[in-house]
Structures are given as C-alpha cells and as structure tokens.
Amino acid sequence: MQLHVDAVWLLKLYVGGRGNVKRTKPNPVNLLDLKPRREVSWEAETSGTVVLLIPKFRNRFVVRWLVPMLAKPNVRLKLDVFGSFVWNQCDGRTAVSEIAERMRSTFGTAVEPVYDRVALFLGRLDREHFVSMEDSDSSMPA
C-alpha cells in the first residue's frame, strides 16, 4: 500500500503537481509589432537577390581550430526575390507589419496572403537564428 502512495506522489512531482507552485505565462507578443534584425552576414547579387553566408560551425573550439583550414567556412543560402525583399527590410527599425505592407505594394497579389508568407519566413529565420526579433517597446529581444 505504501508503494502505491509513493508512486502517485512521484508521478505528481514529475508532472509538476506540487500544488502551490506558480507558473508564469509568457506575455503574448504580436508578431506584427516586432522588428527583425539581421544576425548573419550576407551578399547582394547583381540580380537583386540575396545570398546568406551561414557559418558551417558555431562551436568556439571548432571555429578557432578547424574553420581556418576550410576553403569555404560558410554555407551559401540563396533567397528568392520575395525572401530577398524581406531580408533587405530586416534592419531592426522596420516592423513586420510595415514590411508586409511594403511587400504588398511592391509585388501586388503575387504575394497574397502576405502576412502569412512573411510570418512563416521570419519565423523560420528566427528559429535558425538568422534574425532576431526585437520588441517595439524596448530594445530587448522577444
């Protein structure tokens, strides 16, 4: 009988049922108010598209000792016309909503649904740490 009580207590402890522990919920942030800022180096091609230069390694030891011996230390990621347009707008001062409106005025109906397209693209860039999303109210990253 004692074994059963201990197992239930351990299960409650494991799933976080400690009772009076308060969990703080993150404040919801509106994506359209965030300001993306570029975090990786890049090159502009003559055609107007952008090539991101993504380091092959991020480990400090590998970067210090192995990367100098590599002929090509970066992976080159070529963006299409739409991605290049958004990338050029990611300066840390322009909000996502303004980027989407500029994209709509430049490309017209070819980019619809523009907000979904921009949100997915910037979400992927943020997830891969190619951009950082800064809050409009403060300079702290979101």
C-alpha positions in Angstrom: 0.0 0.0 0.0 2.8 2.4 0.8 4.4 1.7 -2.6 1.3 2.9 -4.4 1.2 6.2 -2.4 4.8 6.9 -3.1 4.4 6.1 -6.8 1.4 8.6 -7.0 3.4 11.2 -5.2 6.4 10.7 -7.5 4.1 10.9 -10.6 2.6 14.2 -9.3 6.1 15.5 -8.6 7.2 14.6 -12.1 4.3 16.2 -14.0 4.5 19.3 -11.9 1.7 18.8 -9.4 3.4 20.4 -6.5 0.4 22.4 -5.5 1.3 25.9 -4.8 4.0 26.5 -7.4 3.0 29.4 -9.5 3.9 29.2 -13.2 4.4 32.4 -15.1 3.0 32.5 -18.6 5.0 34.4 -21.2 3.4 37.6 -22.2 1.8 37.3 -25.7 3.6 39.3 -28.3 2.1 40.5 -31.5 4.3 39.4 -34.4 3.3 42.4 -36.5 4.8 44.8 -33.9 8.2 43.1 -33.8 11.2 44.5 -35.6 13.5 41.8 -37.2 17.3 42.5 -37.2 19.8 40.5 -39.3 22.3 38.3 -37.4 24.3 36.7 -40.2 26.4 38.2 -42.9 25.1 38.3 -46.5 25.9 39.3 -50.0 23.8 41.0 -52.7 23.9 39.6 -56.1 23.7 41.6 -59.3 20.2 40.3 -60.0 18.9 41.9 -56.8 18.7 38.7 -54.8 20.4 38.0 -51.5 22.8 35.2 -50.5 23.1 34.5 -46.8 26.5 33.4 -45.5 25.8 30.9 -42.8 28.7 29.6 -40.7 29.2 25.8 -41.0 30.2 25.6 -37.3 29.2 27.5 -34.2 31.2 25.7 -31.6 34.0 28.1 -30.4 36.7 25.3 -30.4 35.8 24.2 -34.0 35.6 27.8 -35.2 39.0 28.6 -33.8 40.9 25.5 -34.9 39.1 23.9 -37.9 37.4 26.7 -39.8 40.7 28.5 -40.7 41.7 25.3 -42.6 38.5 25.1 -44.6 38.3 26.5 -48.1 34.7 27.5 -47.6 33.8 28.2 -44.0 30.2 29.3 -44.8 27.2 27.7 -46.4 25.6 30.0 -49.1 21.8 30.1 -48.9 20.3 31.9 -51.9 17.0 33.6 -51.3 14.3 34.2 -53.9 13.0 37.6 -54.9 10.4 37.7 -52.1 12.8 36.5 -49.4 15.5 38.9 -50.6 13.0 41.8 -50.3 12.1 40.8 -46.7 15.7 40.3 -45.8 16.6 43.8 -47.1 13.9 45.2 -44.8 15.2 43.5 -41.7 17.1 46.4 -40.3 15.9 46.4 -36.7 13.9 49.6 -37.2 11.1 48.4 -39.5 8.1 46.5 -38.0 6.9 43.3 -39.6 3.5 44.9 -40.4 5.3 47.6 -42.4 7.5 45.0 -44.2 4.3 43.2 -45.2 2.6 46.3 -46.5 5.7 47.3 -48.5 5.8 43.8 -49.9 2.2 44.0 -50.9 2.6 47.4 -52.6 5.7 46.2 -54.4 4.6 42.8 -55.6 0.8 43.1 -55.6 -1.3 40.0 -55.5 1.6 37.7 -56.2 2.5 37.6 -52.5 -1.0 37.0 -51.1 -1.6 36.0 -48.3 1.2 38.4 -47.5 1.0 38.3 -43.7 1.1 34.5 -43.5 4.0 34.4 -46.0 6.1 37.0 -44.1 5.2 35.4 -40.7 6.4 31.9 -41.9 9.5 33.2 -43.5 10.6 35.4 -40.5 9.6 32.6 -38.1 12.0 30.2 -39.9 14.7 32.8 -39.9 14.2 33.4 -36.2 14.2 29.7 -35.4 17.5 29.3 -37.3 19.0 32.4 -35.5 19.5 34.2 -38.8 17.4 37.2 -37.5 16.5 38.3 -34.0 13.0 39.7 -33.3 13.1 42.9 -31.2 10.1 44.3 -29.4 8.9 47.7 -30.5 8.5 49.0 -26.9 12.0 48.1 -25.7 15.3 47.1 -27.2 15.2 43.7 -25.5 14.8 40.7 -27.9 11.5 38.9 -27.9 
